[in-house]
C-alpha cells in the first residue's frame, strides 16, 4: 500500500485506517456524524494526496489534451481549469480528469489508481509533439478544505479573499514558509479548495488548519464520510461507477463535454449517442430504508432486470442507505421502486432518487 506524507499523523489521530485505491488512508477520525456535519455545514479537512497529479510540460501539452478529451481546453485562461473525459475510440471512459492551465505547464489530476494508464495513453498518442509527462503524485501532497465556511479559513491561513476564485480557478499562495497552489475544484459539487504543496510542508499545513480551524468547527474527514457525501452528491468514482464499460453521457458527465469543439478521440461516437438519443441507461441515485443497498446488486422491475447498483453506503444522518447505479433510461424516474438482488441472495426494496440525494 502507498502512504501519503501524512500517514503517520493519520495512524495516531484516526480511529480506523483503511485501504482505498491502493493507498493507506484514514477511515474515521471522530464519528461519522461529526465529520459529515463539518464537511456539509462548516468546514472539513481532507488528505487527498492519493489523487493522481501529472505535470505536463512542452508547448503542445494543452493542444494534445484538447485533441484527446471531451471538453474544450485549448482556450483555457492561465490559472483556469476544466473537467474533461479521456475517451477511447469507442467513446468509452478511460478516465475523468481535471486539467489546470498554469504558466509553464498543465496540472492533470487523474483518478487515484489510473495515473499510469493515463501516462501510457498520452504517450501512445504523442508523436512529434513537444510534450513531456511527469508523475508528481508522490512528490507532492494535496490537502483539501470542504464546506461553506472553508473560504473563511482560507482567508485566515493565506490572508486571501477566497471568494475571488471562481470554480476551477487557481492562485499561488504563501503562509509563512509554506508555498501552495490553491485550486477551487469543487470536486463534490460544493465549495471546496485543494492545496498542492511540498511533501515536507504537509504536516505543518495540516496542523495549521486544525489549529486555526477550531473557531470554524473544523473536523478532519475520513474516507467513510467522504464516500457517503460523494454518493449523495452523485459524483461517480472511477472503478466503482465508471470504467471503460461506460460512455460519458450515461454517467451524467455533461459538464465535462463540449459539443461544439473540434474532433477528439471518440468524438463521433459521443456525438452520435447525443444526436440520435441512443443512450440506453443512465446513472441515478438510489436509496433504501431497509439498509439493503449492496454494491453489485442487480435491479429488477416486475422480474425484468433493469440495472445494477455500483456504489452503496449507509448514511446515519439521512437514516437510510444511499447509492448510485445504472438503470434503463426509459424507466429512470424519481420515486420508482425497484427490487435489488445481491450475489448472496439478499433482496431489498430500492427507490430511485433525484441527484443530488437529500
C-alpha atoms as a printed R data frame, in Angstrom:
    type eleno elety resid chain resno       x       y       z
1   ATOM     1    CA   UNK     A     1   0.000   0.000   0.000
2   ATOM     2    CA   UNK     A     2   1.185   3.500  -0.834
3   ATOM     3    CA   UNK     A     3   1.365   6.006   2.030
4   ATOM     4    CA   UNK     A     4   0.736   9.752   1.929
5   ATOM     5    CA   UNK     A     5   3.103  12.217   3.618
6   ATOM     6    CA   UNK     A     6   0.529  12.382   6.443
7   ATOM     7    CA   UNK     A     7   0.121   8.644   7.059
8   ATOM     8    CA   UNK     A     8   1.983   8.719  10.388
9   ATOM     9    CA   UNK     A     9  -0.296  11.530  11.594
10  ATOM    10    CA   UNK     A    10  -3.384   9.591  10.487
11  ATOM    11    CA   UNK     A    11  -2.246   6.472  12.360
12  ATOM    12    CA   UNK     A    12  -2.067   8.492  15.571
13  ATOM    13    CA   UNK     A    13  -5.246  10.554  15.169
14  ATOM    14    CA   UNK     A    14  -7.686   8.381  13.201
15  ATOM    15    CA   UNK     A    15  -9.714   5.707  14.985
16  ATOM    16    CA   UNK     A    16  -9.586   3.451  11.920
17  ATOM    17    CA   UNK     A    17  -7.353   3.129   8.850
18  ATOM    18    CA   UNK     A    18  -8.442   1.586   5.554
19  ATOM    19    CA   UNK     A    19  -7.003   0.647   2.182
20  ATOM    20    CA   UNK     A    20  -8.605   2.569  -0.654
21  ATOM    21    CA   UNK     A    21  -7.354   2.961  -4.231
22  ATOM    22    CA   UNK     A    22  -4.169   1.129  -3.207
23  ATOM    23    CA   UNK     A    23  -3.369   3.773  -0.550
24  ATOM    24    CA   UNK     A    24  -3.389   3.586   3.245
25  ATOM    25    CA   UNK     A    25  -5.918   6.237   4.274
26  ATOM    26    CA   UNK     A    26  -7.889   7.363   7.356
27  ATOM    27    CA   UNK     A    27 -11.352   5.798   7.551
28  ATOM    28    CA   UNK     A    28 -12.805   7.650  10.567
29  ATOM    29    CA   UNK     A    29 -11.281  10.206  12.932
30  ATOM    30    CA   UNK     A    30 -14.035  11.033  15.430
31  ATOM    31    CA   UNK     A    31 -17.512   9.883  14.418
32  ATOM    32    CA   UNK     A    32 -19.166   9.702  11.035
33  ATOM    33    CA   UNK     A    33 -21.864  12.158  12.132
34  ATOM    34    CA   UNK     A    34 -19.379  14.801  13.314
35  ATOM    35    CA   UNK     A    35 -17.310  14.552  10.151
36  ATOM    36    CA   UNK     A    36 -20.364  14.603   7.882
37  ATOM    37    CA   UNK     A    37 -21.773  17.710   9.593
38  ATOM    38    CA   UNK     A    38 -18.431  19.534   9.425
39  ATOM    39    CA   UNK     A    39 -17.987  18.800   5.723
40  ATOM    40    CA   UNK     A    40 -21.537  19.836   4.816
41  ATOM    41    CA   UNK     A    41 -22.297  22.624   7.312
42  ATOM    42    CA   UNK     A    42 -18.953  24.183   8.335
43  ATOM    43    CA   UNK     A    43 -15.511  23.042   7.128
44  ATOM    44    CA   UNK     A    44 -13.740  19.708   6.805
45  ATOM    45    CA   UNK     A    45 -10.071  18.905   6.205
46  ATOM    46    CA   UNK     A    46  -9.171  16.027   3.864
47  ATOM    47    CA   UNK     A    47  -5.878  14.418   2.896
48  ATOM    48    CA   UNK     A    48  -6.396  13.898  -0.848
49  ATOM    49    CA   UNK     A    49  -2.764  13.206  -1.673
50  ATOM    50    CA   UNK     A    50  -3.921   9.936  -3.272
51  ATOM    51    CA   UNK     A    51  -5.411  11.777  -6.269
52  ATOM    52    CA   UNK     A    52  -3.161  11.411  -9.320
53  ATOM    53    CA   UNK     A    53  -1.208  14.548 -10.266
54  ATOM    54    CA   UNK     A    54   0.664  14.671 -13.579
55  ATOM    55    CA   UNK     A    55   2.792  17.597 -14.729
56  ATOM    56    CA   UNK     A    56   2.502  18.207 -18.474
57  ATOM    57    CA   UNK     A    57   5.254  20.375 -19.964
58  ATOM    58    CA   UNK     A    58   6.039  21.411 -23.523
59  ATOM    59    CA   UNK     A    59   4.464  23.841 -25.970
60  ATOM    60    CA   UNK     A    60   1.961  21.272 -27.286
61  ATOM    61    CA   UNK     A    61   0.663  19.957 -23.956
62  ATOM    62    CA   UNK     A    62  -2.678  21.758 -23.878
63  ATOM    63    CA   UNK     A    63  -3.305  21.053 -27.562
64  ATOM    64    CA   UNK     A    64  -2.682  17.329 -27.055
65  ATOM    65    CA   UNK     A    65  -5.080  17.179 -24.115
66  ATOM    66    CA   UNK     A    66  -7.659  19.077 -26.160
67  ATOM    67    CA   UNK     A    67  -7.391  16.530 -29.004
68  ATOM    68    CA   UNK     A    68  -7.749  13.526 -26.706
69  ATOM    69    CA   UNK     A    69 -10.562  14.578 -24.361
70  ATOM    70    CA   UNK     A    70 -14.167  15.701 -24.454
71  ATOM    71    CA   UNK     A    71 -14.004  19.286 -23.199
72  ATOM    72    CA   UNK     A    72 -12.663  22.416 -24.905
73  ATOM    73    CA   UNK     A    73  -9.260  23.044 -23.362
74  ATOM    74    CA   UNK     A    74  -7.253  24.967 -25.965
75  ATOM    75    CA   UNK     A    75  -8.743  28.297 -24.897
76  ATOM    76    CA   UNK     A    76  -8.271  27.885 -21.144
77  ATOM    77    CA   UNK     A    77  -7.041  31.060 -19.471
78  ATOM    78    CA   UNK     A    78  -3.966  30.936 -17.255
79  ATOM    79    CA   UNK     A    79  -4.761  29.528 -13.813
80  ATOM    80    CA   UNK     A    80  -8.108  28.231 -15.091
81  ATOM    81    CA   UNK     A    81  -9.127  24.595 -15.314
82  ATOM    82    CA   UNK     A    82 -11.845  22.286 -16.557
83  ATOM    83    CA   UNK     A    83 -13.137  18.786 -16.017
84  ATOM    84    CA   UNK     A    84 -12.836  16.591 -19.091
85  ATOM    85    CA   UNK     A    85 -13.092  12.937 -20.058
86  ATOM    86    CA   UNK     A    86 -10.332  10.924 -21.694
87  ATOM    87    CA   UNK     A    87 -12.219   8.690 -24.110
88  ATOM    88    CA   UNK     A    88 -11.345   5.643 -26.183
89  ATOM    89    CA   UNK     A    89 -12.035   5.403 -29.913
90  ATOM    90    CA   UNK     A    90 -15.309   3.706 -28.916
91  ATOM    91    CA   UNK     A    91 -16.353   6.739 -26.883
92  ATOM    92    CA   UNK     A    92 -15.807   4.937 -23.577
93  ATOM    93    CA   UNK     A    93 -14.351   6.463 -20.415
94  ATOM    94    CA   UNK     A    94 -10.619   5.969 -19.984
95  ATOM    95    CA   UNK     A    95 -10.632   8.408 -17.053
96  ATOM    96    CA   UNK     A    96 -12.308  11.519 -15.702
97  ATOM    97    CA   UNK     A    97  -9.681  14.274 -15.497
98  ATOM    98    CA   UNK     A    98  -9.231  17.794 -14.183
99  ATOM    99    CA   UNK     A    99  -6.896  19.971 -16.273
100 ATOM   100    CA   UNK     A   100  -5.406  23.165 -14.849
101 ATOM   101    CA   UNK     A   101  -3.539  25.523 -17.184
102 ATOM   102    CA   UNK     A   102  -0.522  27.112 -15.472
103 ATOM   103    CA   UNK     A   103   2.155  29.394 -16.861
104 ATOM   104    CA   UNK     A   104   4.818  26.791 -17.640
105 ATOM   105    CA   UNK     A   105   2.842  23.531 -17.500
106 ATOM   106    CA   UNK     A   106  -0.545  21.895 -17.122
107 ATOM   107    CA   UNK     A   107  -1.512  20.084 -13.934
108 ATOM   108    CA   UNK     A   108  -3.512  16.993 -14.811
109 ATOM   109    CA   UNK     A   109  -5.466  15.340 -11.999
110 ATOM   110    CA   UNK     A   110  -6.437  11.710 -12.597
111 ATOM   111    CA   UNK     A   111  -8.385   9.085 -10.708
112 ATOM   112    CA   UNK     A   112  -6.185   7.687  -7.908
113 ATOM   113    CA   UNK     A   113  -5.355   4.331  -9.493
114 ATOM   114    CA   UNK     A   114  -5.341   5.497 -13.121
115 ATOM   115    CA   UNK     A   115  -2.322   7.730 -13.366
116 ATOM   116    CA   UNK     A   116  -0.055   5.169 -15.056
117 ATOM   117    CA   UNK     A   117  -2.787   4.267 -17.529
118 ATOM   118    CA   UNK     A   118  -3.245   7.953 -18.385
119 ATOM   119    CA   UNK     A   119   0.517   8.398 -18.834
120 ATOM   120    CA   UNK     A   120   0.637   5.454 -21.231
121 ATOM   121    CA   UNK     A   121  -2.450   6.706 -23.104
122 ATOM   122    CA   UNK     A   122  -0.899  10.141 -23.630
123 ATOM   123    CA   UNK     A   123   2.399   8.563 -24.723
124 ATOM   124    CA   UNK     A   124   0.598   6.382 -27.271
125 ATOM   125    CA   UNK     A   125  -0.861   9.460 -28.990
126 ATOM   126    CA   UNK     A   126   2.283  11.613 -28.743
127 ATOM   127    CA   UNK     A   127   4.280  11.588 -31.979
128 ATOM   128    CA   UNK     A   128   6.241  14.724 -32.890
129 ATOM   129    CA   UNK     A   129   4.553  16.960 -30.311
130 ATOM   130    CA   UNK     A   130   6.587  18.894 -27.763
131 ATOM   131    CA   UNK     A   131   5.095  17.167 -24.705
132 ATOM   132    CA   UNK     A   132   6.617  15.632 -21.583
133 ATOM   133    CA   UNK     A   133   4.686  13.980 -18.742
134 ATOM   134    CA   UNK     A   134   5.948  13.617 -15.178
135 ATOM   135    CA   UNK     A   135   4.095  11.838 -12.383
136 ATOM   136    CA   UNK     A   136   4.348  14.201  -9.406
137 ATOM   137    CA   UNK     A   137   1.761  12.411  -7.235
138 ATOM   138    CA   UNK     A   138   4.203  11.022  -4.698
139 ATOM   139    CA   UNK     A   139   6.497  14.060  -4.888
140 ATOM   140    CA   UNK     A   140   3.792  16.396  -3.566
141 ATOM   141    CA   UNK     A   141   0.888  16.373  -1.122
142 ATOM   142    CA   UNK     A   142  -2.650  17.666  -1.564
143 ATOM   143    CA   UNK     A   143  -4.894  18.801   1.273
144 ATOM   144    CA   UNK     A   144  -8.488  19.828   0.680
145 ATOM   145    CA   UNK     A   145 -10.864  22.098   2.586
146 ATOM   146    CA   UNK     A   146 -14.549  21.445   2.022
147 ATOM   147    CA   UNK     A   147 -17.690  23.131   3.273
148 ATOM   148    CA   UNK     A   148 -19.449  26.508   3.341
149 ATOM   149    CA   UNK     A   149 -17.071  28.171   5.831
150 ATOM   150    CA   UNK     A   150 -13.882  26.974   4.125
151 ATOM   151    CA   UNK     A   151 -13.389  30.424   2.481
152 ATOM   152    CA   UNK     A   152 -13.085  31.943   5.968
153 ATOM   153    CA   UNK     A   153 -10.316  29.512   6.880
154 ATOM   154    CA   UNK     A   154  -8.564  30.162   3.562
155 ATOM   155    CA   UNK     A   155  -8.673  33.890   4.322
156 ATOM   156    CA   UNK     A   156  -7.138  33.332   7.748
157 ATOM   157    CA   UNK     A   157  -4.429  30.978   6.511
158 ATOM   158    CA   UNK     A   158  -3.270  32.917   3.468
159 ATOM   159    CA   UNK     A   159  -4.598  36.464   4.008
160 ATOM   160    CA   UNK     A   160  -6.572  35.994   0.815
161 ATOM   161    CA   UNK     A   161 -10.193  36.657  -0.067
162 ATOM   162    CA   UNK     A   162 -11.043  33.173  -1.332
163 ATOM   163    CA   UNK     A   163 -14.206  34.487  -2.969
164 ATOM   164    CA   UNK     A   164 -12.076  35.931  -5.770
165 ATOM   165    CA   UNK     A   165 -11.623  32.379  -7.059
166 ATOM   166    CA   UNK     A   166 -14.412  31.120  -9.248
167 ATOM   167    CA   UNK     A   167 -14.891  27.348  -9.636
168 ATOM   168    CA   UNK     A   168 -11.915  25.749 -11.462
169 ATOM   169    CA   UNK     A   169  -9.636  28.763 -10.895
170 ATOM   170    CA   UNK     A   170  -6.319  28.757  -9.018
171 ATOM   171    CA   UNK     A   171  -3.686  31.007  -7.481
172 ATOM   172    CA   UNK     A   172  -0.296  30.562  -5.827
173 ATOM   173    CA   UNK     A   173  -0.400  31.444  -2.113
174 ATOM   174    CA   UNK     A   174   2.006  31.566   0.838
175 ATOM   175    CA   UNK     A   175   1.546  31.029   4.566
176 ATOM   176    CA   UNK     A   176   4.781  31.593   6.472
177 ATOM   177    CA   UNK     A   177   7.314  29.331   4.775
178 ATOM   178    CA   UNK     A   178   4.641  27.230   3.067
179 ATOM   179    CA   UNK     A   179   4.072  27.801  -0.646
180 ATOM   180    CA   UNK     A   180   0.930  26.269  -2.103
181 ATOM   181    CA   UNK     A   181  -1.080  26.094  -5.288
182 ATOM   182    CA   UNK     A   182  -4.650  26.869  -4.238
183 ATOM   183    CA   UNK     A   183  -7.341  25.458  -6.550
184 ATOM   184    CA   UNK     A   184 -11.073  25.852  -6.236
185 ATOM   185    CA   UNK     A   185 -12.042  22.493  -7.689
186 ATOM   186    CA   UNK     A   186 -15.494  21.968  -6.069
187 ATOM   187    CA   UNK     A   187 -14.907  18.262  -6.667
188 ATOM   188    CA   UNK     A   188 -18.028  17.271  -4.701
189 ATOM   189    CA   UNK     A   189 -20.227  19.964  -6.254
190 ATOM   190    CA   UNK     A   190 -19.860  22.132  -3.173
191 ATOM   191    CA   UNK     A   191 -17.410  24.829  -2.103
192 ATOM   192    CA   UNK     A   192 -14.047  23.056  -1.955
193 ATOM   193    CA   UNK     A   193 -10.385  24.047  -2.251
194 ATOM   194    CA   UNK     A   194  -7.331  21.918  -2.999
195 ATOM   195    CA   UNK     A   195  -3.874  22.869  -1.740
196 ATOM   196    CA   UNK     A   196  -0.951  21.288  -3.589
197 ATOM   197    CA   UNK     A   197   2.217  21.588  -1.501
198 ATOM   198    CA   UNK     A   198   5.651  20.077  -0.947
199 ATOM   199    CA   UNK     A   199   5.698  16.802   0.971
200 ATOM   200    CA   UNK     A   200   7.802  18.373   3.720
201 ATOM   201    CA   UNK     A   201   5.125  21.026   4.328
202 ATOM   202    CA   UNK     A   202   2.173  18.624   4.602
203 ATOM   203    CA   UNK     A   203   2.351  18.016   8.357
204 ATOM   204    CA   UNK     A   204   2.843  21.692   9.146
205 ATOM   205    CA   UNK     A   205  -0.090  22.828   6.990
206 ATOM   206    CA   UNK     A   206  -2.315  20.024   8.356
207 ATOM   207    CA   UNK     A   207  -1.647  21.183  11.921
208 ATOM   208    CA   UNK     A   208  -2.101  24.838  10.989
209 ATOM   209    CA   UNK     A   209  -5.511  24.023   9.517
210 ATOM   210    CA   UNK     A   210  -6.519  22.113  12.660
211 ATOM   211    CA   UNK     A   211  -5.379  24.926  14.953
212 ATOM   212    CA   UNK     A   212  -6.911  27.819  13.044
213 ATOM   213    CA   UNK     A   213  -9.991  25.806  12.141
214 ATOM   214    CA   UNK     A   214 -11.169  25.289  15.728
215 ATOM   215    CA   UNK     A   215 -13.224  28.502  15.648
216 ATOM   216    CA   UNK     A   216 -14.946  27.238  12.475
217 ATOM   217    CA   UNK     A   217 -15.755  23.772  13.932
218 ATOM   218    CA   UNK     A   218 -13.291  22.120  11.546
219 ATOM   219    CA   UNK     A   219 -13.014  18.338  11.637
220 ATOM   220    CA   UNK     A   220 -10.604  16.104   9.688
221 ATOM   221    CA   UNK     A   221 -12.658  13.964   7.311
222 ATOM   222    CA   UNK     A   222 -12.090  10.248   6.788
223 ATOM   223    CA   UNK     A   223 -12.933   8.117   3.777
224 ATOM   224    CA   UNK     A   224 -16.246   6.865   5.210
225 ATOM   225    CA   UNK     A   225 -17.863  10.299   5.447
226 ATOM   226    CA   UNK     A   226 -16.252  11.354   2.170
227 ATOM   227    CA   UNK     A   227 -17.690   8.337   0.373
228 ATOM   228    CA   UNK     A   228 -21.218   8.967   1.677
229 ATOM   229    CA   UNK     A   229 -21.070  12.630   0.644
230 ATOM   230    CA   UNK     A   230 -19.726  11.645  -2.794
231 ATOM   231    CA   UNK     A   231 -22.635   9.274  -3.335
232 ATOM   232    CA   UNK     A   232 -25.245  11.751  -2.090
233 ATOM   233    CA   UNK     A   233 -23.896  14.399  -4.463
234 ATOM   234    CA   UNK     A   234 -23.994  11.968  -7.391
235 ATOM   235    CA   UNK     A   235 -20.259  12.107  -8.156
236 ATOM   236    CA   UNK     A   236 -19.165   8.931  -9.986
237 ATOM   237    CA   UNK     A   237 -15.909   7.274  -8.934
238 ATOM   238    CA   UNK     A   238 -13.678   5.501 -11.440
239 ATOM   239    CA   UNK     A   239 -13.532   1.773 -10.771
240 ATOM   240    CA   UNK     A   240 -16.882   1.882  -8.991
241 ATOM   241    CA   UNK     A   241 -19.391   3.850 -11.057
242 ATOM   242    CA   UNK     A   242 -17.447   4.500 -14.244
243 ATOM   243    CA   UNK     A   243 -14.993   2.497 -16.326
244 ATOM   244    CA   UNK     A   244 -14.276   1.683 -19.949
245 ATOM   245    CA   UNK     A   245 -17.669  -0.058 -19.975
246 ATOM   246    CA   UNK     A   246 -19.371   3.340 -19.766
247 ATOM   247    CA   UNK     A   247 -19.738   6.351 -22.016
248 ATOM   248    CA   UNK     A   248 -19.677   9.877 -20.507
249 ATOM   249    CA   UNK     A   249 -23.302  10.637 -21.410
250 ATOM   250    CA   UNK     A   250 -24.810   7.786 -19.415
251 ATOM   251    CA   UNK     A   251 -22.524   8.727 -16.500
252 ATOM   252    CA   UNK     A   252 -24.018  12.254 -16.312
253 ATOM   253    CA   UNK     A   253 -20.714  13.916 -17.218
254 ATOM   254    CA   UNK     A   254 -22.233  16.604 -19.440
255 ATOM   255    CA   UNK     A   255 -20.317  19.321 -17.554
256 ATOM   256    CA   UNK     A   256 -17.110  17.735 -18.907
257 ATOM   257    CA   UNK     A   257 -18.213  17.612 -22.551
258 ATOM   258    CA   UNK     A   258 -18.140  20.282 -25.265
259 ATOM   259    CA   UNK     A   259 -20.402  19.527 -28.221
260 ATOM   260    CA   UNK     A   260 -19.080  22.335 -30.413
261 ATOM   261    CA   UNK     A   261 -15.314  21.800 -30.192
262 ATOM   262    CA   UNK     A   262 -13.224  20.103 -32.842
263 ATOM   263    CA   UNK     A   263 -12.525  16.414 -33.163
264 ATOM   264    CA   UNK     A   264 -11.143  14.283 -30.344
265 ATOM   265    CA   UNK     A   265 -10.666  10.540 -29.875
266 ATOM   266    CA   UNK     A   266 -14.166   9.024 -29.593
267 ATOM   267    CA   UNK     A   267 -15.936  12.242 -30.599
268 ATOM   268    CA   UNK     A   268 -18.011  10.675 -33.381
269 ATOM   269    CA   UNK     A   269 -19.431   8.039 -31.044
270 ATOM   270    CA   UNK     A   270 -20.290  10.541 -28.298
271 ATOM   271    CA   UNK     A   271 -21.878  12.947 -30.820
272 ATOM   272    CA   UNK     A   272 -23.934  10.148 -32.394
273 ATOM   273    CA   UNK     A   273 -25.215   8.981 -28.992
274 ATOM   274    CA   UNK     A   274 -26.288  12.534 -28.205
275 ATOM   275    CA   UNK     A   275 -27.728  13.482 -31.586
276 ATOM   276    CA   UNK     A   276 -29.814  10.348 -32.036
277 ATOM   277    CA   UNK     A   277 -30.702   9.907 -28.363
278 ATOM   278    CA   UNK     A   278 -29.067   6.478 -28.270
279 ATOM   279    CA   UNK     A   279 -28.073   6.453 -24.603
280 ATOM   280    CA   UNK     A   280 -29.729   3.339 -23.178
281 ATOM   281    CA   UNK     A   281 -29.035   3.703 -19.453
282 ATOM   282    CA   UNK     A   282 -28.284   6.470 -17.002
283 ATOM   283    CA   UNK     A   283 -26.629   6.940 -13.624
284 ATOM   284    CA   UNK     A   284 -29.185   7.572 -10.874
285 ATOM   285    CA   UNK     A   285 -29.323   7.990  -7.130
286 ATOM   286    CA   UNK     A   286 -30.712   5.108  -5.090
287 ATOM   287    CA   UNK     A   287 -31.945   4.750  -1.520
288 ATOM   288    CA   UNK     A   288 -33.258   2.055   0.790
289 ATOM   289    CA   UNK     A   289 -34.968   2.413   4.163
290 ATOM   290    CA   UNK     A   290 -34.220  -1.279   4.723
291 ATOM   291    CA   UNK     A   291 -30.450  -0.629   4.537
292 ATOM   292    CA   UNK     A   292 -30.161  -3.353   1.895
293 ATOM   293    CA   UNK     A   293 -28.310  -1.450  -0.795
294 ATOM   294    CA   UNK     A   294 -25.312  -3.559  -1.781
295 ATOM   295    CA   UNK     A   295 -22.811  -2.656  -4.485
296 ATOM   296    CA   UNK     A   296 -23.009  -5.103  -7.380
297 ATOM   297    CA   UNK     A   297 -26.655  -5.987  -6.779
298 ATOM   298    CA   UNK     A   298 -28.884  -6.311  -9.815
299 ATOM   299    CA   UNK     A   299 -32.037  -4.205 -10.043
300 ATOM   300    CA   UNK     A   300 -35.372  -5.572 -11.207
301 ATOM   301    CA   UNK     A   301 -38.748  -4.143 -12.208
302 ATOM   302    CA   UNK     A   302 -41.542  -6.707 -12.465
303 ATOM   303    CA   UNK     A   303 -38.962  -9.527 -12.631
304 ATOM   304    CA   UNK     A   304 -37.147  -7.811 -15.513
305 ATOM   305    CA   UNK     A   305 -33.540  -6.793 -14.952
306 ATOM   306    CA   UNK     A   306 -33.271  -3.031 -15.460
307 ATOM   307    CA   UNK     A   307 -29.969  -2.064 -13.859
308 ATOM   308    CA   UNK     A   308 -27.244  -2.500 -11.261
309 ATOM   309    CA   UNK     A   309 -26.010  -0.844  -8.058
310 ATOM   310    CA   UNK     A   310 -22.455   0.497  -8.423
311 ATOM   311    CA   UNK     A   311 -21.868   2.257  -5.071
312 ATOM   312    CA   UNK     A   312 -23.641   1.946  -1.733
313 ATOM   313    CA   UNK     A   313 -23.190   3.241   1.815
314 ATOM   314    CA   UNK     A   314 -25.311   3.629   4.918
315 ATOM   315    CA   UNK     A   315 -25.992   7.257   5.804
316 ATOM   316    CA   UNK     A   316 -26.724   7.585   9.543
317 ATOM   317    CA   UNK     A   317 -27.593  11.245   9.037
318 ATOM   318    CA   UNK     A   318 -30.247  10.531   6.388
319 ATOM   319    CA   UNK     A   319 -31.215   7.315   8.224
320 ATOM   320    CA   UNK     A   320 -31.162   5.210   5.093
321 ATOM   321    CA   UNK     A   321 -28.788   3.540   2.672
322 ATOM   322    CA   UNK     A   322 -27.775   5.646  -0.318
323 ATOM   323    CA   UNK     A   323 -26.203   4.545  -3.556
324 ATOM   324    CA   UNK     A   324 -25.521   5.114  -7.208
325 ATOM   325    CA   UNK     A   325 -26.336   2.790 -10.041
326 ATOM   326    CA   UNK     A   326 -27.341   2.461 -13.664
327 ATOM   327    CA   UNK     A   327 -30.900   1.826 -14.801
328 ATOM   328    CA   UNK     A   328 -32.552   1.814 -18.194
329 ATOM   329    CA   UNK     A   329 -33.080   5.413 -19.216
330 ATOM   330    CA   UNK     A   330 -36.671   4.694 -20.226
331 ATOM   331    CA   UNK     A   331 -37.683   3.901 -16.630
332 ATOM   332    CA   UNK     A   332 -35.403   6.310 -14.736
333 ATOM   333    CA   UNK     A   333 -37.917   8.394 -12.802
334 ATOM   334    CA   UNK     A   334 -37.761   9.718  -9.250
335 ATOM   335    CA   UNK     A   335 -39.711   7.605  -6.765
336 ATOM   336    CA   UNK     A   336 -39.857   4.444  -8.884
337 ATOM   337    CA   UNK     A   337 -39.390   1.385  -6.679
338 ATOM   338    CA   UNK     A   338 -37.188  -1.491  -7.773
339 ATOM   339    CA   UNK     A   339 -36.168  -4.810  -6.247
340 ATOM   340    CA   UNK     A   340 -32.469  -5.449  -5.689
341 ATOM   341    CA   UNK     A   341 -30.874  -8.894  -5.571
342 ATOM   342    CA   UNK     A   342 -27.274  -9.339  -4.449
343 ATOM   343    CA   UNK     A   343 -24.936 -12.186  -5.354
344 ATOM   344    CA   UNK     A   344 -25.522 -13.533  -1.850
345 ATOM   345    CA   UNK     A   345 -29.272 -13.635  -2.410
346 ATOM   346    CA   UNK     A   346 -30.078 -10.578  -0.280
347 ATOM   347    CA   UNK     A   347 -33.154  -8.786  -1.598
348 ATOM   348    CA   UNK     A   348 -34.433  -5.326  -0.812
349 ATOM   349    CA   UNK     A   349 -36.814  -2.630  -1.962
350 ATOM   350    CA   UNK     A   350 -34.920   0.221  -3.625
351 ATOM   351    CA   UNK     A   351 -36.144   3.685  -4.609
352 ATOM   352    CA   UNK     A   352 -34.754   5.822  -7.436
353 ATOM   353    CA   UNK     A   353 -33.711   9.246  -6.121
354 ATOM   354    CA   UNK     A   354 -33.095  12.508  -7.928
355 ATOM   355    CA   UNK     A   355 -29.468  13.620  -7.748
356 ATOM   356    CA   UNK     A   356 -28.176  15.011  -5.517
357 ATOM   357    CA   UNK     A   357 -29.787  12.805  -2.855
358 ATOM   358    CA   UNK     A   358 -31.150  14.735   0.131
